[in-house]
Amino acid sequence: MSTFKEEPELPNKLYFRIGEVADIVGVDSHVLRYWEKEMDMKPHRSNSGQRLYRKVDIVYFLKIKQLIHGEGYTIGGAKQALQQDTQSSVQANQLQTIQQQLLQIQSDLLALSKKLHY
């Protein structure tokens, strides 16, 4: 999957209505609803039942658009690519944690070795 452009400049607010998100992403509202359904997204709902999206949701929609419109993925292919991207991120975080733990163990062993040799 190619690299994704940085997050666009968004207004400083917690939630966005579907029309606002459609304008930002550059697709119709019904497309967002379809993507939401296909990607198993659960947007926040207002008291009146209106869909409300966070900035992270907008970035996710932009990634979907890039995959489908920019790279020619099907909706199923985009879903799989995003899941793999998420799994890769989780694995990278796990590897970083393990690396930090190994560095700590190495440091502890060096300190113990110095104590034993004195």
N, C-alpha and C positions, 0 to 999 in steps of 0.2 A: 504494500500500500504506500502510495507516495506521501510525502510530508504535507501536512495541512497548514494552510495560512493561519497566521495568528488571529486571535479573537478580535472581532471588530470593536470599535469604540461604541460602547452601549451606555445609555442613560443610567445614572446611579439610582436604581430602584430595585426592589426585591423581586417583584413579579411583573410580567408582561402579559397582555392579553393576546389572544391568537392572531388578531389582525395586525398588531404591532410586530409580532414574531414573523408573520408572513411577509411583511414589508422588509424586515431586516434580512431574512433568508432569501427573499426574492422568488417565492412560490406562492400559490394560492392557499387559502386556509384549508380547503378540502385535501390538499396534498399533505399538509402537516398532520391532519387527522388520520390520513391513511398511513403515513410513516409511523405515527404514534402507535397505531393499532398493530402494524406489522413488526415493530421493534419492541413490543410489549412495554411501552412507556406508560407511566401512570402520572399524569400531570396533577398538580394541586388544583383543587376546585374552590371557587368562591362560594359564599353562602347561597348565591343564586344559581350555582351549578356551572358557572362559566369557567372554562379552562384558563389556568394561570401558569405561566412558564417562568423558570428561573434562568439566569444567564447561562448556567451549565447546560440547560436544555437547548438553548439557542445554539451554543457551540456544537452540541450533538447533532442538531438539525443541519447545521452548516457542513459538518463532516459527512452526513448522509448525502446531502446535495452534491458535494464534491465527488463522492464515490459514484453516485448514480449518473449525474449530468456531466461531470468532468472526466471520469475514468471509465464510464460505460458499464458499471456493475448493474446487475439486476438487484431488486430489493432484497432477495434472499442472499445474494453474494455480498451485498453491503452489510447485511446483518451478520453474516459469518465473519467478514473482515473486521468489523467493529468488535465482535466477541473475541477474536484472536488478538486484536490490539489490546483489549482489556486484560486478557490472559497474559500477554507478554509484559504488560505493565506490572501485574501482580508478581510474575516470576522475577522481573528485574528488581522489584522491591524486596522480595525474599532473598535473592542473591546478595543484595547490598547488606541486608541484615546479617546474613551468614558471614560475609566478608568482614563486617565490623566485629562480629563475635570472634572470628579467627584472629584478627589483629589484637584483640584484647587478650586472648589466650596466649598468643605469641609474646606479648608484653609481659604477662604474668609469668610465663616460663623463663623468660630472660631475667626477670627480677629474682625468681626463685634460684636460678642457676648462679647468679652473682652471690646470693646469700650462702649457698652451699660451698662456694669456692673460697669464701673468706673465713 
